[in-house]
């Protein structure tokens, strides 16, 4: 091979050399693949995004360029306390803060001179998703600058992302503890399991009938959407059905959840049934259900199509959860907006 002729044994071949010296009759990617397999390839090319970061930040005012460049590179590579961000997030963050930097630089010569009022003035013209994305980007930039000693105080420290994200934060430890303590009988365990595993609404749980169950195949149909029964919900369902049969062995009611007042008829459980079992303990089925969908969005890399297929929710709702998940993945919540944890409600039961 031309590239190895006269080269000391074990010396790596740079990728730029392959591009410049490989004969036209040979395949450059194939040559690189062979050398990589032999452990002799050194990729000394600059990824496109690094070139873009250098080029884009060079156009910023001098008092801001270095800080923004370092920030973007840390987002790209990650550090000891944060994972690398996706290229899409990096492009989006820079696009969000660049107009603000242009506005700030008219009166401020350095990033350390930017005040909280300057930030609020820049964000005041934004609404909806652009406001949320820009807020997250600004918080990330100034938190980085403060950590690296580039500014004396963080003017974005008290900046909040907004109610739309806060309302869908993962459940807090206190909420999980309350749900765990509330589980005292088979009916309560079943309700929480269906909400925590299948993101089922109370209406879907209330209307569930025996015809919607296929226990041998471990399948369940909730609100017309067939799903596979997870271990937690399967065990909770079997325990409830055993209790149901022992308590009302001759009931004609086909609804899965029944009580003493509905066992002799054919009506589903009432809303007061939920209140008696869980609401009075401070447990919200809707909160647990939302937490389940959000947890899936976080683990599935915020893919709305996946959420629609798993839970049967609308594309609009799936898109909303995916957007919130992307925000959380890009900038995990802190004490100002909530506390993120790595437990799902299903694991807490």
C-alpha angles and dihedrals in degrees: 000000000000093000093057098044111116093001118129115252113274096014111139123240115228117232090232089059090055091053093049102038107033110109116245090245091063130074111246094202091049092050090050090048092052093048091047089052089053091048092243101112124105114189103212096161120116114241113242093244092056090053089048092051092050093046096044097046091047087067093058124095111277095247091059106030100081095046093048092046092052091045093053092047091053089049088052098046102025123216140228093295105033137046123236115273123231119263089244091057092049092051090047094048094051092046088052098050100036096079090048092051089052089053095045094047090062089073104012125065097194138028090244089065094060112111134203089253090055090053094047091049091053094047094044093082094055130086138184120351096356089056092049095047094045092048091053092047093049092048090050094049097050094041088055092047092051092047091052094046094246092127132032098223133013109245091188095054095107095039113124126206096220144259096281091067097035093055090059101044116131114272116278123240089254092055092048091049091051092051091048094050092047093061103097106137139030094262093055092046091052095049093049093043093053091048094043098045105027100026088235120175119228091251091057092047092047093050095045111123134193088254088064091062128086102176098172089057093035093236131141132184114215119184089343094307115117115219139171114255112243120219094256095050092040092055092044091049094050091048092051094046091051089051091045093052093046092049100039106018095165101039114141091203111115094196114109094223112055136156138197090276096050102033093090095047139043103252125115122244114283128240088255087063089064091045092052093048105038119352094068087057091056094253117141117202090196090054091051091046093052091047090054094053092045092049089053090048091053094049094042093053093253097295109166093195090057091052092050092051095045100044105019092235123150122272089245093055092043090052091051093052091046091052093050090047091052090051092050093046091050095047116011114219120262133192092292096060105019142291121277119211136183098235127097123213089247091061091050096060 
